[in-house]
Every structure is written in C-alpha cells, then in structure tokens.
Amino acid sequence: MINDGWQSEMHAYIGGTVRRLGATPTMVGGTADHVHLLVGLRGTHSIGDLVREVKKAAHGWASARFDGFEWQEGYGAFSVSPGDSARVTAYIANQPEHHRHLSSADELRALMAEFDIDYDERFFE
C-alpha cells in the first residue's frame, strides 16, 4: 500500500524515473493501491521495458524508506489519443475521489470486459 504521507513523493520519483528513461511523464497519480502514469513514449520505447524499469526503481526507492512495499505482478497499458490527454490527466488527478465509489480492480475488470480483453484474475488478488 502506498501511504498518503509519501504518495506524492513517490509519484514525483516515478516521474523522474520516466524522464531518465527518455520518456515524457505527463501525469503520475493514483491511490493507496495503484499508480497511473500518462507517458509520452518514443518509437524506440518498449512499454514492458519501461514499466519494468519504473517498477524496479520505485520499488528500490520505497523499500529503502518503508517496510513491506511490493508491486503487484503485471500491469495494464492503454494508448491514449492526443485529443484525450487532458481528460486522462484530469482522471488521474481525481483518483482518490473517483475510487471512493468504484474500486480500481472493479473498474479495470469493467474496462477489460468492455473491450473484450482477456486477463488473469490472479492479478486482482
């Protein structure tokens, strides 16, 4: 769980990591149980490689400061058209309020069902 006391610090660290990897961090946000990133990628970036490196760096940062931090296995990645960037940025900024009404797991399941995306339920445990 990402504690409110250090959540913004972690998000800033993740943004810096994304920048160091040569991508553009447009927005980083989330709640205690997940992080969203809106990132501009170059054609040479691999999403899997970027996520792995961000999770590895953020795990090291969090583990050095807080006991018991672990990322879940896996991740979700979705493309966003430039015209939707402002809407997605607002969505990420509003995560705490948004998830008072719908859990992140339930929202992701609904999104994946809407677009007929197969997933492994163990990622929600």
C-alpha positions as CSV (number, residue, x, y, z in Angstrom):
1,M,0.0,0.0,0.0
2,I,1.2,3.5,-0.8
3,N,0.8,5.6,2.2
4,D,-0.7,9.1,1.9
5,G,2.3,10.5,3.8
6,W,4.7,9.6,1.0
7,Q,2.5,9.1,-2.0
8,S,3.2,12.4,-3.7
9,E,6.9,11.9,-3.1
10,M,6.8,8.5,-4.8
11,H,4.8,9.9,-7.7
12,A,7.5,12.6,-8.2
13,Y,10.2,9.9,-8.0
14,I,8.4,7.9,-10.7
15,G,8.1,10.9,-12.9
16,G,11.8,11.5,-12.6
17,T,12.5,7.9,-13.4
18,V,10.3,8.1,-16.6
19,R,12.2,11.2,-17.6
20,R,15.6,9.4,-17.1
21,L,14.4,6.6,-19.3
22,G,13.8,9.2,-22.1
23,A,10.0,9.3,-22.0
24,T,7.8,12.2,-21.1
25,P,5.8,11.9,-17.8
26,T,2.7,13.9,-18.4
27,M,0.9,12.9,-15.2
28,V,1.6,10.5,-12.4
29,G,-1.1,9.8,-9.7
30,G,-3.1,7.2,-8.0
31,T,-4.3,5.9,-4.7
32,A,-3.0,3.7,-1.9
33,D,-3.3,0.5,-4.1
34,H,-2.3,1.6,-7.6
35,V,-0.5,4.2,-9.7
36,H,-1.5,5.7,-13.1
37,L,1.1,7.1,-15.5
38,L,0.3,9.2,-18.6
39,V,3.5,8.9,-20.5
40,G,4.7,10.1,-23.9
41,L,6.8,7.4,-25.5
42,R,9.3,7.4,-28.3
43,G,9.1,4.8,-31.1
44,T,12.1,3.1,-29.6
45,H,10.5,2.5,-26.2
46,S,9.1,-0.8,-25.2
47,I,6.2,-0.5,-22.8
48,G,7.1,-3.6,-21.0
49,D,10.7,-2.5,-20.5
50,L,9.6,1.0,-19.4
51,V,7.2,-0.5,-16.8
52,R,9.8,-3.0,-15.6
53,E,12.4,-0.2,-15.0
54,V,9.9,2.1,-13.4
55,K,8.7,-0.6,-11.0
56,K,12.2,-1.7,-10.2
57,A,13.4,1.9,-9.5
58,A,10.3,2.8,-7.5
59,H,10.5,-0.5,-5.5
60,G,14.1,0.3,-4.6
61,W,13.1,3.9,-3.6
62,A,10.1,2.8,-1.5
63,S,11.8,-0.2,0.1
64,A,14.7,2.0,1.4
65,R,12.2,4.1,3.2
66,F,9.2,1.9,4.1
67,D,8.9,-1.7,5.2
68,G,7.0,-4.2,3.2
69,F,6.4,-2.3,-0.1
70,E,5.8,-4.6,-3.0
71,W,4.3,-4.1,-6.5
72,Q,1.8,-6.5,-7.8
73,E,2.8,-8.7,-10.6
74,G,1.8,-7.4,-14.0
75,Y,0.4,-4.1,-15.3
76,G,-2.1,-2.6,-17.6
77,A,-1.2,-0.3,-20.5
78,F,-3.6,1.5,-22.8
79,S,-2.9,4.0,-25.6
80,V,-4.5,7.5,-25.5
81,S,-5.0,9.8,-28.4
82,P,-3.6,13.3,-28.0
83,G,-7.1,14.7,-28.0
84,D,-7.9,12.7,-24.9
85,S,-4.8,13.7,-23.0
86,A,-6.5,16.5,-20.9
87,R,-9.3,14.2,-20.0
88,V,-7.0,11.4,-18.9
89,T,-4.8,13.9,-17.0
90,A,-7.9,15.0,-15.1
91,Y,-8.9,11.4,-14.5
92,I,-5.5,10.6,-12.9
93,A,-5.6,13.7,-10.8
94,N,-9.0,12.8,-9.4
95,Q,-8.2,9.2,-8.4
96,P,-8.9,9.4,-4.7
97,E,-12.4,10.8,-5.3
98,H,-13.1,8.5,-8.2
99,H,-12.3,5.4,-6.3
100,R,-14.5,6.3,-3.3
101,H,-17.3,5.0,-5.5
102,L,-15.7,2.2,-7.5
103,S,-12.6,0.1,-6.6
104,S,-9.7,0.2,-9.0
105,A,-10.0,-3.6,-9.5
106,D,-13.7,-3.4,-10.4
107,E,-13.1,-0.5,-12.8
108,L,-10.3,-2.4,-14.5
109,R,-12.3,-5.5,-14.8
110,A,-15.2,-3.5,-16.4
111,L,-12.8,-1.7,-18.8
112,M,-11.3,-5.0,-19.9
113,A,-14.7,-6.6,-20.4
114,E,-15.9,-3.6,-22.4
115,F,-13.0,-4.0,-24.8
116,D,-13.1,-7.8,-24.7
117,I,-9.6,-8.1,-23.2
118,D,-8.6,-11.4,-21.6
119,Y,-6.9,-11.1,-18.2
120,D,-5.7,-13.4,-15.4
121,E,-7.8,-13.0,-12.2
122,R,-4.8,-13.7,-10.1
123,F,-3.6,-10.2,-10.8
124,F,-6.5,-8.9,-8.8
125,E,-5.8,-10.9,-5.6
